[in-house]
Amino acid sequence: MLTRRHVLASALAAPAILRFGTGTARAATTLKISHQFPGGTIDKGDFRDRLCRVFAAEVAKRSGGEISAEIYPNSSLIKTNAQFSAMRKGALDISLYPIPYAGGELPETRPGIGPILVSGNSPPA
């Protein structure tokens, strides 16, 4: 008979079994990060590129080196307008992508496209 205790014990053991069950070393994961901005280093260059590099360094640090990232600036991996589609299809892991650019594929992002005039005299809605 399957009891609640068996289910709980199995759920707690599953991560260990999945991670160490094969007896082989697990390969590190490398994420692909693409953006359209000029490249640089973690200390110099376009701040958006530096942001990606700091993010990649923090992910590597927090994962103990199991997850690393390759950064592709200047749309060198995937062109700017194709990055969102590439993420949706799984061809790209992460992109520093202006969300209004996705308006053609994801209607929910369209409000970020148009110009908006906010009057200082309007009462809050």
MIDO-789939 format. One record per atom (N, C-alpha, C): x, y, z negated; residue in three letters. Coordinates in pm, whole numbers, plus 50000, padded with zeros to 5 digits. Atoms other than C-alpha are relative to their C-alpha. Example, Ala and Ser with C-alpha at 12.3 -4.5 7.8 and 13.67 -1.06 7.14 Angstrom:
REM MIDO-789939
500894988150000ALA;512304955049220ALA;500905012050000ALA;499184988150006SER;513674989449286SER;499235010949927SER;
***
This chain:
REM MIDO-789939
500844988250000MET;500005000050000MET;500885012450000MET;499244987749987LEU;501335034150100LEU;499445010149899LEU;500444990650103THR;501185057549803THR;500555013950028THR;499524986249988ARG;501725094549769ARG;501485000849965ARG;498595000250040ARG;505055087049601ARG;500894995250115ARG;499245004949885HIS;506245067249908HIS;500135010750109HIS;499994989549899VAL;505285095450143VAL;500955011149959VAL;499134989450050LEU;507045121249926LEU;501474995850006LEU;498625005049996ALA;510195099849896ALA;500514999550144ALA;499615000649859SER;510255094550274SER;500265013950055SER;499844986349952ALA;509825131750341ALA;501295006149947ALA;498774994650057LEU;512685140250106LEU;501244993450059LEU;498845007249945ALA;514985113750256ALA;500195002650149ALA;499934998449854ALA;514205122150621ALA;501135009050047ALA;498904991649951PRO;516625151450658PRO;501374993349988PRO;498725006750017ALA;519515130950521ALA;500174988750100ALA;499945010949904ILE;518675101450742ILE;500235005450141ILE;499864994249867LEU;518325123051051LEU;501395006050020LEU;498714993549987ARG;521565141450980ARG;501174990249994ARG;498875008950022PHE;523795113050863PHE;499754985650040PHE;500395013749973GLY;521965081950977GLY;500784993050109GLY;499335006549889THR;523955075651294THR;501444996249968THR;498635003150036GLY;527345074651125GLY;501025006950089GLY;499074992849915THR;528865096851394THR;499985014749963THR;499924985750029ALA;529985132651362ALA;499015007450090ALA;500974992249925ARG;527375157351469ARG;500715011350074ARG;499384989449921ALA;528365181051746ALA;499455013649958ALA;500434986550032ALA;528235218151676ALA;499105005250111ALA;500914993949904THR;525485237851846THR;500555013550040THR;499574987049950THR;526445267052065THR;498815006950065THR;501104992149947LEU;523795293352128LEU;500515009550107LEU;499674990249896LYS;523825314852441LYS;499205012749972LYS;500634987050024ILE;523135351552372ILE;500335009050119ILE;499804991449885SER;522645374452671SER;499395013749973SER;500584986650004HIS;522095411752694HIS;500545008150118HIS;499674991949883GLN;522375439352951GLN;500985011249970GLN;499214988650041PHE;524595463052759PHE;501504997350014PHE;498565002049982PRO;528365468852796PRO;500604991849886PRO;499355008550099GLY;530565443652616GLY;501035007849920GLY;498994993950085GLY;533105451252349GLY;500514989849902GLY;499575008850108THR;534325436852023THR;499075002249882THR;500864998550118ILE;532775433351681ILE;500185013849936ILE;499724986850059ASP;534365466951587ASP;499865011750098ASP;500014989149902LYS;534325486751913LYS;499094996750117LYS;500855001949884GLY;532025492052207GLY;498565003849970GLY;501424997050012ASP;528295495252256ASP;499434993849873ASP;500485005050129PHE;526455491751925PHE;499104987850015PHE;500875011549981ARG;523985466652074ARG;500814987350022ARG;499105011449985ASP;526825443752178ASP;500624996449865ASP;499435002650133ARG;528405447751835ARG;498964993449910ARG;501085006150077LEU;525025439051680LEU;499914985050029LEU;500035014249962CYS;524975406251875CYS;501204992549942CYS;498785006650051ARG;528555398451769ARG;499954998249849ARG;500165001250146VAL;527815405451402VAL;499004988949968VAL;501005010550017PHE;524715383351429PHE;500634986250019PHE;499365012849970ALA;526755355151586ALA;500974996049889ALA;499055002850107ALA;529445357851318ALA;499274995749872ALA;500775003350121GLU;526835356851040GLU;499354986250011GLU;500585013349979VAL;525105326351191VAL;501084989349981VAL;498905009650014ALA;528455308251214ALA;500394998549852ALA;499635000350142LYS;529265317650854LYS;498954992549917LYS;501065006350081ARG;525895307150711ARG;499774985450035ARG;500185014049962SER;525825274450905SER;501254991749975SER;498765007150026GLY;529325265250796GLY;500714995950130GLY;499365002849872GLY;530485265951159GLY;499254990050087GLY;500775009649920GLU;527835241251279GLU;499285006750116GLU;500644992549893ILE;526205268451489ILE;500915011550037ILE;499214988849951SER;528245291951703SER;499235006550114SER;500704992949892ALA;527295316451975ALA;501005005250101ALA;499264993749891GLU;528645327152311GLU;499175011950045GLU;500714987749964ILE;527765362852401ILE;500355003750143ILE;499854996449859TYR;527235373152762TYR;499495014350020TYR;500434986149980PRO;527185411352795PRO;499835003350148PRO;500144994849863ASN;526405431653109ASN;499174991050090ASN;500845009449921SER;523775406253224SER;500864990250078SER;499065008749929SER;526695383753315SER;499514985550008SER;500555013649994LEU;524765351553241LEU;498694999850076LEU;501334999149938ILE;521225361153341ILE;499675014850017ILE;500344986049972LYS;520035393353500LYS;498945005149902LYS;500834993850103THR;518135417653280THR;498544995850007THR;501445002849993ASN;514585412453406ASN;499684985249992ASN;500245014550006ALA;514985374353411ALA;500264994249861ALA;499635005250130GLN;516115371253048GLN;498794995049920GLN;501175004250077PHE;512645369452894PHE;499454986850053PHE;500475012349938SER;511535342853139SER;500944988449968SER;499015010550032ALA;514755323353076ALA;499844995249856ALA;500235004250139MET;514055323452701MET;498744991649990MET;501255007650004ARG;510495311252758ARG;500184986050057ARG;499755013049938LYS;511815282752973LYS;501064991849929LYS;498975007150073GLY;514595273352730GLY;501375000550063GLY;498704998949935ALA;517455282852963ALA;500925009749926ALA;499254990250078LEU;518565310652726LEU;499504999149857LEU;500385001450140ASP;518615308652347ASP;499555013249938ASP;500294987250064ILE;518675345152241ILE;500355011250096ILE;499694988249921SER;518575379052409SER;499685012449918SER;500324986950055LEU;518785414452285LEU;499315007250115LEU;500814996649884TYR;515965424752515TYR;498965010349962TYR;501064990350030PRO;513815456152514PRO;498634993950027PRO;501265007349989ILE;510385441352452ILE;499045005750104ILE;500914995349894PRO;508505464852689PRO;500314993950137PRO;499645006349873TYR;510395447852975TYR;499204987250024TYR;500745012549988ALA;508325416652906ALA;498535002350036ALA;501394996849972GLY;505065434452993GLY;499384992550116GLY;500535007449886GLY;504715416153323GLY;499664985749967GLY;500225014050037GLU;504815382053155GLU;499164998349874GLU;500695001050128LEU;503345389052813LEU;499215012949977LEU;500804987750007PRO;500455414152816PRO;500035006949864PRO;499984994150134GLU;500735419452440GLU;501115010249983GLU;498894990650013THR;503975438652496THR;499805012650083THR;500224988649911ARG;502485463452744ARG;499825013449929ARG;500104986950064PRO;501655490652488PRO;501345007149984PRO;498684993950011GLY;505395496352460GLY;500495006150129GLY;499564995149869ILE;505625504952831ILE;499615014550024ILE;500544987049962GLY;503445535552867GLY;500425011249909GLY;499714988450085PRO;504115570552746PRO;498855002349902PRO;501014997750103ILE;502305579152427ILE;500245013949941ILE;499914986750059LEU;501585613852295LEU;499314999649865LEU;500555000050135VAL;501085616451923VAL;499945014549954VAL;500204986450045SER;499625648851801SER;500215000749849SER;499774998350143GLY;500725661351463GLY;498755004049925GLY;501224995450064ASN;497205674451396ASN;498924989249994ASN;501015010449999SER;495375641551447SER;499864993649862SER;500175007050127PRO;493825625751139PRO;500394985350018PRO;499655014349988PRO;495055590551064PRO;498774991750031PRO;501135008649963ALA;492875563451213ALA;499724989749895ALA;
***
